[in-house]
Amino acid sequence: MNRNNTLYFIVGALVVGLIVVGVYIYNDRNSGVRIEIGEQGISVDDR
């Protein structure tokens, strides 16, 4: 590989890594317990 291809590979790997970390953090923040109170009573869901 020449120098430009190596640079593109490194930048691409960093972008993919950032996307994976972002998805992991997003899913982690949206996990937990959801509690709803409605006409049919109380509903508790694990995420």
N, C-alpha and C positions, 0 to 999 in steps of 0.2 A: 504494500500500500504506500502511496505517496503521502506527503505531509497534509494535503487538503483532505484526503479521504479519512485520515486518522482524526483530524479535527472535527469533521462532520460526524464520525462515529462517536466520539466523546460527547459532543453536544447532544446528539440523539439519545445516547444512553442517559445523560443527565435529565433530559426532558421526560423520558419514560419513567425514570426513577421518581421525579417530582410528581408525575401523574399518579403513580402507584401510592406514594405517601399521602397525597391529597385525598384519594379515594378511601384509604384506610382511616384517615382522621375524620372524614365526613361520615363514614359508617359508624365509627366509634362514638361520635357525638349524638347520632340519631338512635343509638341503642338505649335500652332501659325499659321502663315499665310505662305503659299508657293506661290511664284510668279514665273511663267515660261514665258519666251519670246521665241516664236518659229515661224515657218513659217506661222502658222494660227493665229498669233496675240499674245496677252497677256492673260494669264490664272492665275486667283487668286483663291486659294483654302484655306478654313479654315480647320484647323486640330482639 
